[in-house]
Amino acid sequence: MNRSGTADQRAATAVEVTKDRNGVDQVVLRNWRGASARVSLYGGQVLSWRTDQGEELLFTSSKAIFKPPNPVRGGIPICFPQFGNCGSLEQHGFARKKIWAIDQNPPPFLQHNDSNDKVYTDLLLKPSEEDLKIWPHSFEFRLRVCLTVEGNLTMISRIRNINCKPFSFSIAFHTYFSISDISEVRVEGLETLDYLDNLFQRERFTEQGDALTFESEVDRVYLSSSDVIAVFDHEQKRTFTIRKEGLPDVVVWNPWEKKSKSMVDFGDEEYKQMLCVDGAAIEKQITLKPGEEWTGRLELSVVHSG
């Protein structure tokens, strides 16, 4: 049998548009093995990614607010055109608080043969008049969210400058992984890298450990990392692999106990069940000349070892 299964199995793949409880459209992707992903048009945010066994791989807070204008605490919010508070815009920019459109006529995605054996949806964000007042740059942000035949989640972003002057932006895919216990997790692929520590006014340090483990709050931007990072969850016997292109930096965040208690949309103890590891471009902003386009790619996969 070929990789994509029989015609009957391929017919079992599905792209379905539904509405959430506030009437916001969501796109549900299912591959023929039963893996699924759910993407909200509010923020272009992936809210769920499940294995073919129905196991949820992304964390969403039990206290998350699903009503605009609040971004949802969990899943994969898109921080654009600013990360954090490093700029004049609101925290993490405005893309995660905008209604995206389903792109009915996307340009061909030539890279990586991104439509074979995959179920996907194409979303599009263009700035509103209101956005142009606070960030006066015309752009088209195209996002393809794919679920591969193996159940991997891929996000391909294309941002084009349709302005008559250059602009620069930061971006991060703020991925909340669901984990068993933060004290049982380690991250590999960040050894010897420099990082900016947001708990110390973005001071620059060098990672000394062989792997990153967690015993207190962590809020760091690792710079110019390799394109493969792994998150090992010993208790779940589960390893997430993050593969990225065009996204040189990696954000690692866990709020720990004190900060968790200060967030209204986050449970006091939920820091134990989540870890954010983001593909990002933060330290060196991406600059696009008129007509230029940037492409970034993030692929998330999971392997069970037990």
Summary of the structure (lengths in Angstrom):
residues: 306
radius of gyration: 18.7
end to end distance: 26.9
largest distance: 55.9
contacts: 975
relative contact order: 0.16
helix: 11%
strand: 44%
